[in-house]
Amino acid sequence: MSKLFANMLVGAAVVVAISLSTPAAAATATAQVNASVIKPLGLTSTRDMAFGSLLLGTGAWSNESVSISQTGTLTCPTDVTCSGTVTSALFKVSGSNNQTVSISTPDVTMVNAADSSQTIVMHPNAPASVAVNNSGPNGATFGVGGSMTLSSTTTDGNYSGTLTVTVNYQ
């Protein structure tokens, strides 16, 4: 047999073998597709925080804490006389029903209106999170309280600052 004829026979055998082989079986699989659609968060302030009037006592003293709870209860130390209208701040958060939001509140630097070099730091007290149980504008309300430290050397005057509250879906 000639070498050319032998190569042709081998080539033909390969073509026949390929055409007679069984094709691979196709495979199919499925996967679930899910999406959670969540409304954007809305946050509104519905009441400002007020510590009222704080009358400093006589003598030398320091590190006295005046605080308002999240529900508006004032705690006044013995060296300070507290009077006037006291309120915690109140906020309303809205978003998707049955979602939980985390709450963050940085410290507030309150500045004396008569002397801007004089400040008092107020440390907010807010819940760590709240559940939005009503979808849409009904939302959920929460209070924010806070505390500040005074001493007998605190400069008198009207102090004010801005309380910033941030909410995020958990």
WOBELNOR-V529885 format. One record per backbone hydrogen bond with DSSP energy under -0.5 kcal/mol. NH is the residue of the N-H (numbers start at 1). CO is the residue of the C=O. If there is no record, write none. Layout:
nh=NH co=CO
nh=NH co=CO
This chain:
nh=6 co=2
nh=7 co=3
nh=8 co=4
nh=9 co=5
nh=10 co=6
nh=11 co=7
nh=12 co=8
nh=13 co=9
nh=14 co=10
nh=15 co=11
nh=16 co=12
nh=17 co=13
nh=18 co=14
nh=19 co=15
nh=20 co=16
nh=21 co=17
nh=37 co=35
nh=38 co=36
nh=42 co=94
nh=44 co=92
nh=46 co=44
nh=46 co=90
nh=47 co=90
nh=50 co=87
nh=53 co=83
nh=55 co=53
nh=55 co=81
nh=56 co=54
nh=57 co=79
nh=61 co=59
nh=64 co=150
nh=65 co=63
nh=66 co=64
nh=66 co=148
nh=67 co=75
nh=68 co=146
nh=69 co=73
nh=72 co=69
nh=75 co=67
nh=76 co=74
nh=80 co=77
nh=81 co=55
nh=82 co=80
nh=83 co=53
nh=87 co=50
nh=89 co=144
nh=90 co=47
nh=91 co=142
nh=92 co=44
nh=93 co=140
nh=94 co=42
nh=95 co=136
nh=98 co=132
nh=99 co=96
nh=99 co=132
nh=101 co=130
nh=102 co=168
nh=103 co=128
nh=104 co=166
nh=106 co=164
nh=108 co=122
nh=110 co=108
nh=110 co=120
nh=111 co=160
nh=112 co=115
nh=112 co=118
nh=113 co=158
nh=118 co=115
nh=119 co=117
nh=120 co=110
nh=122 co=108
nh=122 co=120
nh=123 co=121
nh=123 co=147
nh=124 co=122
nh=125 co=145
nh=127 co=143
nh=130 co=101
nh=132 co=99
nh=133 co=131
nh=136 co=95
nh=138 co=135
nh=139 co=134
nh=139 co=136
nh=140 co=93
nh=142 co=91
nh=144 co=89
nh=145 co=125
nh=146 co=68
nh=147 co=123
nh=148 co=66
nh=149 co=121
nh=150 co=64
nh=152 co=61
nh=154 co=151
nh=159 co=157
nh=160 co=111
nh=163 co=161
nh=164 co=162
nh=165 co=163
nh=166 co=104
nh=168 co=102
nh=170 co=100
